[in-house]
């Protein structure tokens, strides 16, 4: 059985749902789904990268690219062939305001509606996890032995606890964070496989971060956290070791020294 398709998150539905060329004799119509429209809006109108679009919509970057290219092909067909464009349907869900900075700000109107429907998390609490060691951001997601999990309420830290990972691999770590109801991750290096796992779990992540864990969370809440949107883990054991004595290039961590990607 195939994996269920993840619903795409959008902040609002399009104001206009159909377009037609003046004087065109053709009655052919092309259907653009709402989630395809959202991908075009974010990438072409908002000038976001495919990765930023993926994070906002809660899906993988590969899915965004496929959806965006499909949408552009449909739009081109309308422009060249004089066909009408209709925007309707698709596998999407309106943002309920619970995703952190899903559209650059919290969706107040959507959040208010969600509160009425009782769909928001109780009391509006969100959780941010940080790969953690001795007060600092641990440099590699897949090898972290601890997360510090912060509860955020009304934009402020309401509480925090340190959680042991018990040697879990990167795939299990994503599931662990999901079970803890974590919305957002702050970390150092993170491999492509782990990024995919987090995206599929609907967890936003900010990689390439170092220094104090507490300060990183404060900066994220203030909107000025310095992070690397193209972060990856490409250390392969060349004198690069973690505090637990394991080199990033060791095969038992899934990061072979012959060029395998660190997870």
RODO-778556 format. One line per field, with one value per residue (C-alpha): residue number from 1; residue in three letters; x, y, z. Coordinates in steps of 0.1 Angstrom, whole numbers, plus 5000, padded with zeros to 4 digits. Layout:
BEGIN
resi	[NUM  ...]
resn	[ALA  ...]
X	[X  ...]
Y	[Y  ...]
Z	[Z  ...]
This chain:
BEGIN
resi	[1  2  3  4  5  6  7  8  9  10  11  12  13  14  15  16  17  18  19  20  21  22  23  24  25  26  27  28  29  30  31  32  33  34  35  36  37  38  39  40  41  42  43  44  45  46  47  48  49  50  51  52  53  54  55  56  57  58  59  60  61  62  63  64  65  66  67  68  69  70  71  72  73  74  75  76  77  78  79  80  81  82  83  84  85  86  87  88  89  90  91  92  93  94  95  96  97  98  99  100  101  102  103  104  105  106  107  108  109  110  111  112  113  114  115  116  117  118  119  120  121  122  123  124  125  126  127  128  129  130  131  132  133  134  135  136  137  138  139  140  141  142  143  144  145  146  147  148  149  150  151  152  153  154  155  156  157  158  159  160  161  162  163  164  165  166  167  168  169  170  171  172  173  174  175  176  177  178  179  180  181  182  183  184  185  186  187  188  189  190  191  192  193  194  195  196  197  198  199  200  201  202  203  204  205  206  207  208  209  210  211  212  213  214  215  216  217  218  219  220  221  222  223  224  225  226  227  228  229  230  231  232  233  234  235  236  237  238  239  240  241  242  243  244  245  246  247  248  249  250  251  252  253  254  255  256  257  258  259  260  261  262  263]
resn	[UNK  UNK  UNK  UNK  UNK  UNK  UNK  UNK  UNK  UNK  UNK  UNK  UNK  UNK  UNK  UNK  UNK  UNK  UNK  UNK  UNK  UNK  UNK  UNK  UNK  UNK  UNK  UNK  UNK  UNK  UNK  UNK  UNK  UNK  UNK  UNK  UNK  UNK  UNK  UNK  UNK  UNK  UNK  UNK  UNK  UNK  UNK  UNK  UNK  UNK  UNK  UNK  UNK  UNK  UNK  UNK  UNK  UNK  UNK  UNK  UNK  UNK  UNK  UNK  UNK  UNK  UNK  UNK  UNK  UNK  UNK  UNK  UNK  UNK  UNK  UNK  UNK  UNK  UNK  UNK  UNK  UNK  UNK  UNK  UNK  UNK  UNK  UNK  UNK  UNK  UNK  UNK  UNK  UNK  UNK  UNK  UNK  UNK  UNK  UNK  UNK  UNK  UNK  UNK  UNK  UNK  UNK  UNK  UNK  UNK  UNK  UNK  UNK  UNK  UNK  UNK  UNK  UNK  UNK  UNK  UNK  UNK  UNK  UNK  UNK  UNK  UNK  UNK  UNK  UNK  UNK  UNK  UNK  UNK  UNK  UNK  UNK  UNK  UNK  UNK  UNK  UNK  UNK  UNK  UNK  UNK  UNK  UNK  UNK  UNK  UNK  UNK  UNK  UNK  UNK  UNK  UNK  UNK  UNK  UNK  UNK  UNK  UNK  UNK  UNK  UNK  UNK  UNK  UNK  UNK  UNK  UNK  UNK  UNK  UNK  UNK  UNK  UNK  UNK  UNK  UNK  UNK  UNK  UNK  UNK  UNK  UNK  UNK  UNK  UNK  UNK  UNK  UNK  UNK  UNK  UNK  UNK  UNK  UNK  UNK  UNK  UNK  UNK  UNK  UNK  UNK  UNK  UNK  UNK  UNK  UNK  UNK  UNK  UNK  UNK  UNK  UNK  UNK  UNK  UNK  UNK  UNK  UNK  UNK  UNK  UNK  UNK  UNK  UNK  UNK  UNK  UNK  UNK  UNK  UNK  UNK  UNK  UNK  UNK  UNK  UNK  UNK  UNK  UNK  UNK  UNK  UNK  UNK  UNK  UNK  UNK  UNK  UNK  UNK  UNK  UNK  UNK  UNK  UNK  UNK  UNK  UNK  UNK]
X	[5000  5014  5020  4990  4994  5001  4976  4992  4988  4976  4970  4940  4920  4925  4902  4896  4888  4886  4903  4895  4911  4891  4878  4888  4865  4878  4857  4884  4892  4923  4919  4945  4942  4943  4975  4992  4980  4996  5029  5029  5019  5046  5074  5066  5047  5062  5097  5102  5126  5112  5125  5108  5076  5078  5082  5052  5030  5042  5054  5087  5107  5104  5067  5067  5089  5067  5035  5051  5062  5028  5011  5034  5027  4989  4993  5014  4988  4961  4983  4993  4961  4936  4920  4901  4918  4898  4911  4894  4900  4932  4945  4949  4939  4936  4962  4947  4974  4992  5022  5051  5053  5036  5031  5056  5032  5007  4974  4952  4920  4925  4935  4904  4882  4901  4895  4858  4859  4881  4908  4938  4962  4949  4958  4978  5009  5036  5068  5104  5130  5168  5195  5212  5245  5258  5236  5245  5230  5245  5261  5245  5209  5213  5238  5222  5218  5194  5168  5158  5121  5106  5069  5060  5028  5019  5053  5072  5090  5066  5087  5114  5127  5156  5147  5171  5171  5186  5207  5178  5188  5176  5144  5134  5143  5117  5091  5101  5097  5064  5052  5063  5041  5071  5063  5098  5134  5166  5198  5233  5241  5213  5214  5189  5173  5166  5152  5128  5117  5110  5091  5069  5062  5052  5081  5098  5135  5162  5197  5232  5226  5253  5258  5235  5203  5183  5195  5187  5151  5148  5162  5137  5108  5121  5123  5161  5176  5206  5203  5213  5183  5206  5222  5235  5259  5289  5316  5331  5353  5383  5393  5356  5344  5315  5317  5307  5338  5321  5333  5307  5321  5316  5295  5274  5259  5250  5276  5303  5337  5337  5313  5281  5258  5255  5220]
Y	[5000  5034  5062  5085  5118  5147  5176  5209  5238  5271  5304  5314  5305  5325  5356  5349  5314  5318  5336  5337  5355  5382  5373  5336  5312  5282  5269  5246  5249  5240  5232  5245  5231  5254  5239  5243  5280  5284  5270  5296  5324  5317  5311  5336  5363  5361  5352  5323  5295  5260  5250  5280  5271  5235  5245  5269  5243  5215  5192  5181  5202  5175  5177  5215  5213  5188  5207  5240  5227  5211  5244  5264  5240  5245  5283  5282  5260  5287  5316  5299  5280  5307  5285  5294  5288  5276  5273  5247  5215  5199  5182  5210  5224  5260  5270  5270  5294  5268  5265  5288  5318  5297  5328  5352  5360  5341  5338  5358  5355  5318  5312  5329  5307  5277  5286  5288  5253  5240  5229  5247  5232  5238  5273  5280  5263  5253  5234  5241  5214  5221  5195  5199  5194  5213  5243  5247  5236  5202  5203  5172  5162  5125  5121  5142  5125  5151  5176  5206  5211  5245  5252  5285  5304  5338  5342  5336  5306  5291  5261  5237  5202  5181  5148  5119  5103  5070  5066  5068  5072  5101  5084  5076  5111  5126  5103  5111  5148  5142  5122  5151  5174  5195  5220  5234  5222  5242  5222  5224  5201  5179  5154  5152  5120  5136  5167  5146  5128  5161  5176  5145  5148  5185  5198  5230  5231  5258  5243  5256  5272  5272  5286  5288  5269  5293  5323  5305  5301  5337  5348  5326  5341  5376  5368  5373  5338  5334  5300  5283  5274  5252  5234  5199  5175  5167  5159  5125  5117  5139  5148  5157  5140  5144  5145  5108  5098  5088  5104  5116  5093  5061  5036  5026  5060  5057  5082  5063  5078  5072  5101  5088  5116  5122  5118]
Z	[5000  4990  5015  5019  5001  5025  5023  5013  5037  5022  5040  5020  4989  4957  4954  4917  4905  4867  4838  4801  4771  4755  4720  4723  4704  4722  4751  4763  4800  4820  4857  4881  4916  4946  4959  4924  4925  4960  4947  4919  4942  4967  4941  4914  4933  4968  4953  4978  4971  4965  4999  5016  4997  5009  5045  5043  5026  5049  5021  5006  4982  4955  4957  4954  4923  4906  4915  4904  4870  4864  4872  4849  4821  4826  4826  4795  4778  4785  4773  4741  4733  4743  4769  4800  4833  4863  4898  4919  4939  4950  4981  5005  5039  5050  5076  5111  5125  5145  5122  5132  5108  5081  5059  5074  5103  5124  5105  5130  5109  5103  5140  5152  5130  5142  5178  5172  5157  5185  5161  5175  5200  5235  5248  5216  5229  5204  5209  5196  5199  5198  5194  5227  5245  5276  5270  5233  5199  5191  5157  5141  5142  5135  5164  5191  5224  5238  5227  5247  5241  5248  5252  5236  5246  5233  5217  5249  5265  5291  5300  5288  5294  5283  5266  5260  5225  5238  5207  5181  5145  5124  5112  5147  5159  5135  5149  5184  5178  5162  5192  5215  5194  5183  5156  5149  5152  5156  5148  5133  5104  5090  5061  5032  5046  5079  5062  5043  5074  5092  5062  5060  5097  5092  5114  5103  5108  5110  5103  5105  5139  5167  5201  5230  5227  5248  5228  5195  5206  5218  5184  5165  5185  5178  5141  5138  5140  5117  5100  5067  5045  5024  5054  5049  5067  5045  5070  5063  5092  5083  5118  5126  5157  5181  5218  5220  5202  5170  5138  5114  5087  5106  5086  5117  5116  5080  5069  5049  5045  5008  5001  5017  5029  5066  5080]
